[in-house]
Amino acid sequence: MRKYKTSQGDTWDLIAYKVYKKYGGEILMDILMEYNEEYITTVIFPANIILNIPKISEPVVYNLPPWKVS
C-alpha cells in the first residue's frame, strides 16, 4: 500500500484526483475515505498527514453520459 503526505489545503477529492488520475480521479475519493477512517471527519487537511493509498489495478467504470466518456 502506498502512502500520501498531505499538503495544506488538500481535500479528499483533490487527493483522489492526484493519486488516481488515470483511474477516474476524484470519483474514487470514497475508496480513500474507507482506507483512512481515522480522518473521515476532516474536510480540509493540514500539511503532513500520512494517508493510506490502496492500489487500484483497473479503471473503475461508472455509467456516464456519452459526452463525459473520454
C-alpha positions as a printed Julia matrix, in Angstrom:
70×3 Matrix{Float64}:
   0.0    0.0     0.0
   1.32   3.42   -0.94
   1.3    6.46    1.31
   0.41  10.08    0.56
   1.62  13.04    2.6
  -0.93  15.84    2.56
  -0.27  19.44    1.66
  -2.03  22.28    3.46
  -5.46  22.67    1.9
  -5.79  19.18    0.41
  -9.32  17.77    0.3
 -10.5   14.2    -0.27
 -11.48  14.84   -3.87
  -8.25  16.67   -4.66
  -6.13  13.86   -3.2
  -8.12  11.25   -5.14
  -7.64  13.28   -8.31
  -3.87  13.44   -7.71
  -3.33   9.77   -6.91
  -5.97   8.14   -9.15
  -5.94  10.46  -12.17
  -5.83   7.65  -14.74
  -8.42   5.57  -12.86
 -11.21   8.09  -12.56
  -9.73  10.72  -10.26
 -11.92  12.44   -7.72
 -14.81   9.99   -8.12
 -12.67   7.49   -6.2
 -12.45   9.55   -3.02
 -14.76   7.08   -1.26
 -12.02   4.44   -1.52
  -9.53   6.78    0.14
 -12.0    7.58    2.89
 -12.65   3.89    3.51
  -8.92   3.19    4.0
  -8.36   6.26    6.19
 -11.35   6.2     8.52
  -9.5    8.0    11.31
  -9.65  11.17    9.16
 -13.22  10.72    7.9
 -14.42  13.97    9.52
 -11.57  16.0     8.02
 -12.72  18.27    5.2
  -9.59  20.33    4.58
  -6.32  18.7     5.56
  -3.38  20.35    7.26
   0.1   19.57    5.94
   1.99  16.36    6.73
  -0.84  13.91    7.4
   0.06  10.45    6.08
  -2.8    8.68    4.29
  -3.02   5.11    3.02
  -3.48   4.85   -0.74
  -4.8    1.44   -1.77
  -3.72   0.09   -5.13
  -6.29   0.04   -7.91
  -5.44  -2.27  -10.76
  -8.19  -1.41  -13.22
 -10.13   1.73  -14.02
 -13.45   1.98  -12.2
 -16.3    2.15  -14.7
 -19.24   4.39  -13.91
 -22.26   4.87  -16.11
 -21.57   8.29  -17.56
 -23.42  10.11  -20.29
 -21.72   9.87  -23.71
 -20.34  13.41  -23.59
 -18.48  12.64  -20.33
 -16.76   9.46  -21.54
 -13.21  10.0   -22.73
